[in-house]
Amino acid sequence: MMNIPEFQIDQWMRTYGPKSHYELQGSYASALSVNDLKKLSTNPGLEVFDPELKLTYGSYEGSLKLRERIAELHSSENNKLTAENVLITPGSIMANYLLLSTICGPGDHVICQYPTYGQLYLVPKFAGVDVGLWKMHEENGWMPSIDELAAMIKPNTKAIILNNPNNPTGAVLPIEFLLKIVEIARRYNILVFSDEVFSPMYFTEPTPSSFVSIGYANSVATGSLSKAFAIPGIRLGWIVTQNTELMHKVSKARDYTTISVSQLDDSVAAFALDPAVLPNLMKRNLALCKESIAILDGFVKRNVKQCRWVTPRGAGTAFVQILDRDRKPVDDTEFGKRLSDEESVCVIPGACFSEGSSDDFKGYVRITLGDPNLLRESLPLLERLFQKI
């Protein structure tokens, strides 16, 4: 990819995050240390690392223990996956890149849920792929239209790209909706790629199964430890699919970027996903995000004339629209700059999620749900800026 523009979200975070005291731009539950992880274990004898482990390259695909635990994460009652369905990568950003580089190319068409993490539609776009944006509708709880999806299919459509639960809106596509996507994809033999990096961070019941375990083999999912599991410093992600041909193609592409993932990262990952640790880990992370939702709900209600939102049902972020005194959406980029410069608070403007029209998400800012104490300290500073707009 030559002559590509800056990646908007990362560029914003690099510019305004370090200069702001209150960093609300994140998207994961408050990060844990190794000792924090150990305290969550119900098995006192379980170790994070084997001190006798020889620090070789390790397993090409990732350790069997880790891949088995990831397979279990993505399994459903009626569809049990195995380690053979899992490939480990250096973070989900690499998992996504490998897939997007494999499943489509110049002359192809893909459809991507929108808004979402820009990599999912920009990597194909910069590779010469025709990208259709399947827009989510705020007035419908940030749910997209299944009829609109059906109308977007073209003869050269290779993939439907999902992000469930969704960044930045916190919307969740329920199982009934996912099965409707399966009907469309099966009719045209289209691959479904589901970025599930925020799963299983769901705040309401029932929670949907992973797309790869709902009965459509021509599908693939990605995930990582960064978001729902609160250890982004462990640079480990994964690809899960029952499509053996696709797994073979992605494995070949991976040879050009990765020999193996660090055995130390693999060990921490396997520990975090161990049955003695995972339930307490998710209990902790869900509690933090639910507490933040309650705090933000009170904030929105106190400032109902100057902000609005749809309560997140999953993921690690809230998408809040800021209004001026005339109840019109503010310039979110300018608001974000002022918030950082005047109040030392960093949020992500909606413009960082816009492709095409800069007004797609005018006035919106993305705010982390991962640290309720940080919200308590910083939200009064947003309210203070409200008085000036």
C-alpha positions as CSV (number, residue, x, y, z in Angstrom):
1,M,0.0,0.0,0.0
2,M,1.8,3.1,-1.3
3,N,1.0,6.7,-0.6
4,I,-1.7,6.0,2.0
5,P,-2.9,8.7,4.3
6,E,-2.5,8.8,8.1
7,F,-4.7,6.3,10.0
8,Q,-7.0,8.8,11.7
9,I,-7.6,7.2,15.0
10,D,-4.0,6.4,15.8
11,Q,-2.8,9.8,14.6
12,W,-5.4,11.5,16.9
13,M,-4.3,9.4,19.9
14,R,-0.6,10.0,19.3
15,T,-1.3,13.7,19.0
16,Y,-3.7,14.4,21.9
17,G,-3.3,11.4,24.2
18,P,0.2,12.1,25.6
19,K,-0.6,15.8,26.2
20,S,-3.9,15.1,28.1
21,H,-4.0,14.2,31.7
22,Y,-7.3,12.3,31.4
23,E,-7.1,9.7,28.6
24,L,-10.6,8.7,27.6
25,Q,-9.6,7.6,24.1
26,G,-9.1,3.9,25.0
27,S,-11.4,1.0,24.2
28,Y,-10.4,-1.7,26.7
29,A,-11.1,-2.5,30.3
30,S,-8.5,-1.1,32.7
31,A,-5.3,-3.0,32.0
32,L,-4.0,-5.6,34.4
33,S,-0.6,-6.5,35.6
34,V,0.7,-10.1,35.8
35,N,0.2,-10.0,39.5
36,D,-3.4,-8.7,39.0
37,L,-4.0,-11.7,36.8
38,K,-2.6,-14.2,39.3
39,K,-4.9,-12.8,42.0
40,L,-7.9,-13.7,39.8
41,S,-7.0,-17.4,39.7
42,T,-8.9,-19.9,41.8
43,N,-6.0,-22.3,41.4
44,P,-3.1,-21.2,43.6
45,G,-0.8,-23.7,41.9
46,L,-1.4,-22.3,38.4
47,E,1.7,-20.4,37.1
48,V,1.7,-17.7,34.5
49,F,5.2,-18.8,33.2
50,D,7.1,-22.0,33.3
51,P,10.6,-20.7,34.4
52,E,12.2,-23.7,32.7
53,L,10.6,-22.9,29.3
54,K,13.3,-22.7,26.6
55,L,12.8,-19.5,24.8
56,T,12.9,-20.9,21.3
57,Y,10.6,-19.8,18.5
58,G,7.9,-22.2,19.9
59,S,5.0,-23.6,18.0
60,Y,4.4,-22.0,14.6
61,E,0.6,-22.0,15.0
62,G,0.7,-21.1,18.7
63,S,0.7,-23.5,21.6
64,L,-1.9,-26.3,21.6
65,K,-3.1,-25.3,25.0
66,L,-3.8,-21.7,23.9
67,R,-5.4,-22.7,20.6
68,E,-7.7,-25.2,22.5
69,R,-8.9,-22.4,24.8
70,I,-9.5,-20.0,22.0
71,A,-11.5,-22.7,20.1
72,E,-13.6,-23.1,23.2
73,L,-14.3,-19.4,23.3
74,H,-15.6,-19.5,19.8
75,S,-17.6,-22.7,20.1
76,S,-21.3,-23.0,20.6
77,E,-23.4,-25.8,22.2
78,N,-24.1,-27.3,18.7
79,N,-20.8,-26.5,17.1
80,K,-17.5,-27.4,18.9
81,L,-14.3,-26.0,17.4
82,T,-10.8,-27.5,17.8
83,A,-7.3,-26.2,17.9
84,E,-7.0,-27.0,14.2
85,N,-9.5,-24.2,13.6
86,V,-7.2,-21.6,15.3
87,L,-4.1,-19.7,14.1
88,I,-2.3,-17.3,16.5
89,T,-1.1,-13.9,15.3
90,P,0.8,-10.9,16.8
91,G,-2.4,-9.0,17.8
92,S,-5.8,-8.9,16.0
93,I,-4.6,-6.0,13.8
94,M,-2.3,-8.5,12.1
95,A,-5.0,-11.1,12.0
96,N,-7.3,-8.6,10.3
97,Y,-4.6,-7.5,7.9
98,L,-3.7,-11.1,6.9
99,L,-7.4,-11.9,6.2
100,L,-8.1,-8.7,4.3
101,S,-5.0,-9.3,2.2
102,T,-6.2,-12.8,1.4
103,I,-9.9,-12.7,0.9
104,C,-10.1,-9.8,-1.7
105,G,-8.1,-7.9,-4.2
106,P,-8.4,-5.5,-7.2
107,G,-11.7,-6.0,-9.0
108,D,-13.5,-7.5,-6.0
109,H,-16.3,-6.0,-3.9
110,V,-16.7,-6.2,-0.1
111,I,-19.4,-4.9,2.2
112,C,-18.3,-3.6,5.6
113,Q,-20.4,-2.6,8.6
114,Y,-20.1,1.1,9.3
115,P,-18.9,2.8,11.5
116,T,-16.2,0.5,12.7
117,Y,-12.5,0.3,13.1
118,G,-11.1,1.9,10.0
119,Q,-8.7,-0.9,9.1
120,L,-11.6,-3.2,8.2
121,Y,-12.6,-1.1,5.2
122,L,-9.5,1.0,4.5
123,V,-7.1,-1.9,3.9
124,P,-9.3,-3.3,1.1
125,K,-9.9,0.2,-0.3
126,F,-6.1,0.9,-0.5
127,A,-5.6,-2.5,-2.2
128,G,-8.0,-1.5,-5.1
129,V,-11.1,-3.3,-3.7
130,D,-14.6,-1.7,-4.2
131,V,-15.8,-1.2,-0.6
132,G,-19.5,-0.7,0.2
133,L,-20.3,0.7,3.6
134,W,-23.3,-0.9,5.3
135,K,-24.3,2.0,7.5
136,M,-25.7,1.5,11.0
137,H,-28.6,3.7,12.0
138,E,-28.6,5.6,15.3
139,E,-32.3,6.0,15.3
140,N,-32.6,2.2,15.3
141,G,-30.3,1.6,18.2
142,W,-27.3,1.6,15.8
143,M,-28.6,-1.5,14.1
144,P,-28.1,-1.7,10.3
145,S,-30.8,-2.8,7.9
146,I,-30.8,-6.4,6.6
147,D,-32.7,-5.2,3.5
148,E,-30.0,-2.6,2.8
149,L,-27.4,-5.4,3.0
150,A,-29.3,-7.6,0.5
151,A,-29.5,-4.6,-1.9
152,M,-25.7,-4.0,-1.7
153,I,-24.8,-7.5,-3.0
154,K,-23.0,-7.5,-6.4
155,P,-21.8,-10.3,-8.7
156,N,-18.3,-9.7,-7.5
157,T,-19.0,-9.4,-3.8
158,K,-16.4,-11.6,-2.0
159,A,-17.0,-10.8,1.7
160,I,-19.3,-9.2,4.3
161,I,-17.3,-7.7,7.1
162,L,-18.8,-7.4,10.6
163,N,-17.6,-6.0,13.9
164,N,-19.6,-7.6,16.8
165,P,-19.9,-6.1,19.4
166,N,-19.3,-2.9,17.6
167,N,-16.6,-0.2,18.0
168,P,-17.4,2.7,18.5
169,T,-21.2,2.4,19.0
170,G,-21.4,-0.5,21.4
171,A,-24.2,-2.1,19.3
172,V,-24.6,-5.8,19.3
173,L,-25.9,-7.9,16.4
174,P,-28.1,-10.5,18.0
175,I,-28.2,-14.1,16.9
176,E,-31.5,-13.7,15.0
177,F,-29.9,-10.9,13.0
178,L,-26.7,-12.9,12.4
179,L,-28.8,-15.8,11.0
180,K,-30.4,-13.4,8.5
181,I,-26.9,-12.5,7.3
182,V,-26.1,-16.2,6.9
183,E,-29.2,-16.6,4.6
184,I,-27.9,-13.8,2.4
185,A,-24.3,-15.0,2.4
186,R,-25.2,-18.6,1.7
187,R,-27.4,-17.6,-1.2
188,Y,-24.5,-16.0,-3.0
189,N,-21.6,-18.1,-1.4
190,I,-20.1,-15.0,0.2
191,L,-17.5,-15.2,3.0
192,V,-18.5,-13.6,6.3
193,F,-15.6,-12.1,8.3
194,S,-16.5,-11.2,11.8
195,D,-14.1,-9.0,13.9
196,E,-14.9,-10.2,17.4
197,V,-12.1,-8.4,19.3
198,F,-14.6,-7.1,21.9
199,S,-16.3,-10.4,22.5
200,P,-17.4,-11.7,25.1
201,M,-17.9,-8.1,26.4
202,Y,-21.7,-8.2,26.3
203,F,-23.8,-6.2,28.8
204,T,-27.2,-7.6,28.1
205,E,-28.7,-11.1,27.6
206,P,-28.9,-13.1,25.5
207,T,-25.4,-12.9,24.1
208,P,-24.8,-14.0,20.5
209,S,-22.5,-16.9,19.6
210,S,-19.4,-16.4,17.6
211,F,-20.2,-16.2,13.9
212,V,-18.0,-19.2,13.1
213,S,-20.2,-21.5,15.3
214,I,-23.7,-20.6,14.1
215,G,-23.8,-23.1,11.1
216,Y,-22.1,-21.3,8.2
217,A,-18.7,-22.8,7.4
218,N,-17.7,-20.1,5.0
219,S,-17.0,-17.7,7.8
220,V,-14.0,-16.5,9.8
221,A,-13.6,-14.6,13.1
222,T,-10.7,-12.7,14.7
223,G,-10.0,-11.7,18.3
224,S,-7.3,-10.8,20.7
225,L,-6.5,-10.3,24.4
226,S,-6.4,-6.5,24.1
227,K,-10.0,-5.4,24.6
228,A,-12.4,-7.7,26.5
229,F,-9.5,-9.4,28.4
230,A,-7.7,-6.2,29.5
231,I,-4.1,-7.1,28.6
232,P,-3.3,-5.2,25.4
233,G,0.4,-5.3,26.3
234,I,0.3,-9.0,25.4
235,R,0.5,-8.7,21.7
236,L,-1.5,-11.7,20.7
237,G,-4.5,-12.2,18.5
238,W,-6.1,-15.0,16.5
239,I,-7.9,-16.2,13.4
240,V,-10.7,-18.8,13.8
241,T,-12.3,-20.6,10.9
242,Q,-13.7,-24.0,9.8
243,N,-12.9,-23.1,6.2
244,T,-9.8,-25.2,5.6
245,E,-9.0,-23.7,2.3
246,L,-9.1,-20.2,3.8
247,M,-6.9,-21.3,6.7
248,H,-4.3,-22.6,4.3
249,K,-4.2,-19.4,2.3
250,V,-3.9,-17.2,5.5
251,S,-1.2,-19.5,6.9
252,K,0.8,-19.0,3.7
253,A,0.4,-15.2,3.9
254,R,1.4,-15.3,7.6
255,D,4.7,-16.9,6.6
256,Y,5.8,-13.6,5.1
257,T,5.1,-11.6,8.3
258,T,5.5,-13.9,11.3
259,I,7.6,-16.9,12.3
260,S,5.8,-17.4,15.6
261,V,4.3,-15.4,18.5
262,S,6.4,-14.9,21.6
263,Q,6.2,-17.9,23.9
264,L,6.0,-15.5,26.9
265,D,2.9,-13.8,25.3
266,D,1.5,-17.2,24.6
267,S,2.0,-18.3,28.2
268,V,0.2,-15.2,29.6
269,A,-2.6,-15.7,27.1
270,A,-3.1,-19.3,28.1
271,F,-3.1,-18.4,31.7
272,A,-5.7,-15.6,31.2
273,L,-8.0,-18.0,29.3
274,D,-7.6,-20.8,31.8
275,P,-10.9,-22.0,33.4
276,A,-9.4,-21.1,36.8
277,V,-8.9,-17.4,35.7
278,L,-11.3,-16.5,32.9
279,P,-14.6,-16.3,34.8
280,N,-13.2,-13.9,37.4
281,L,-11.4,-11.9,34.7
282,M,-14.6,-11.4,32.7
283,K,-16.6,-10.7,35.9
284,R,-14.1,-7.9,36.7
285,N,-14.0,-6.4,33.3
286,L,-17.8,-6.5,32.8
287,A,-18.3,-4.9,36.2
288,L,-16.0,-2.0,35.3
289,C,-17.8,-1.3,32.0
290,K,-21.3,-1.6,33.5
291,E,-20.3,0.9,36.2
292,S,-19.0,3.3,33.5
293,I,-22.3,2.9,31.6
294,A,-24.2,4.0,34.8
295,I,-21.9,7.0,35.2
296,L,-22.3,8.0,31.6
297,D,-26.0,7.6,31.8
298,G,-26.2,10.0,34.7
299,F,-23.9,12.4,32.8
300,V,-26.2,12.3,29.7
301,K,-29.3,12.8,31.8
302,R,-27.8,15.8,33.6
303,N,-26.8,17.4,30.3
304,V,-29.8,16.3,28.2
305,K,-29.8,19.6,26.3
306,Q,-26.2,19.2,25.2
307,C,-25.6,15.5,24.7
308,R,-27.4,12.3,23.7
309,W,-26.5,8.6,23.2
310,V,-27.6,5.1,22.6
311,T,-26.7,3.0,25.7
312,P,-24.0,0.5,24.7
313,R,-24.9,-3.2,24.7
314,G,-21.4,-4.5,24.3
315,A,-17.7,-3.6,23.5
316,G,-15.6,-1.2,25.5
317,T,-16.7,2.2,24.3
318,A,-19.6,4.7,24.3
319,F,-20.5,6.9,21.3
320,V,-21.9,10.2,22.7
321,Q,-23.2,13.1,20.5
322,I,-22.4,16.6,21.8
323,L,-24.8,19.4,20.9
324,D,-24.5,23.2,21.1
325,R,-27.0,25.4,22.8
326,D,-29.2,25.3,19.7
327,R,-29.3,21.5,19.9
328,K,-27.2,21.2,16.8
329,P,-24.2,18.8,16.6
330,V,-20.9,20.5,17.4
331,D,-17.9,20.2,15.2
332,D,-16.5,17.1,16.9
333,T,-12.9,17.6,15.8
334,E,-12.8,21.1,17.1
335,F,-14.5,20.0,20.3
336,G,-11.9,17.3,20.8
337,K,-9.1,19.7,20.3
338,R,-10.5,22.2,22.8
339,L,-11.2,19.5,25.3
340,S,-7.6,18.4,25.2
341,D,-6.1,21.9,25.1
342,E,-8.4,23.6,27.7
343,E,-9.4,20.7,30.0
344,S,-6.6,18.1,29.4
345,V,-9.1,15.4,28.4
346,C,-8.7,13.2,25.3
347,V,-11.6,11.6,23.5
348,I,-11.9,10.3,19.9
349,P,-13.9,12.6,17.5
350,G,-16.6,11.0,15.3
351,A,-14.7,12.3,12.3
352,C,-12.0,9.6,12.9
353,F,-14.7,7.0,12.0
354,S,-16.0,8.8,9.0
355,E,-15.4,7.7,5.4
356,G,-16.8,9.9,2.7
357,S,-19.0,12.5,4.3
358,S,-17.4,14.2,7.3
359,D,-20.9,14.7,8.6
360,D,-21.7,11.0,9.0
361,F,-21.0,11.1,12.7
362,K,-21.0,14.9,13.3
363,G,-20.8,15.8,17.0
364,Y,-20.0,12.3,18.2
365,V,-17.1,11.4,20.4
366,R,-16.0,8.0,21.5
367,I,-15.4,7.5,25.2
368,T,-13.8,4.5,27.0
369,L,-15.9,2.4,29.3
370,G,-12.9,0.7,30.9
371,D,-12.1,3.0,33.8
372,P,-15.1,4.3,35.9
373,N,-12.8,6.2,38.2
374,L,-11.3,8.1,35.3
375,L,-14.8,9.0,34.1
376,R,-15.8,10.3,37.5
377,E,-12.8,12.6,37.5
378,S,-13.0,13.8,33.9
379,L,-16.7,14.1,33.0
380,P,-17.1,17.4,35.1
381,L,-14.4,18.8,32.8
382,L,-16.6,18.0,29.7
383,E,-19.5,19.7,31.5
384,R,-17.3,22.8,32.1
385,L,-16.5,23.0,28.4
386,F,-20.3,22.7,27.6
387,Q,-20.7,26.1,29.2
388,K,-18.4,27.6,26.5
389,I,-20.1,26.1,23.4
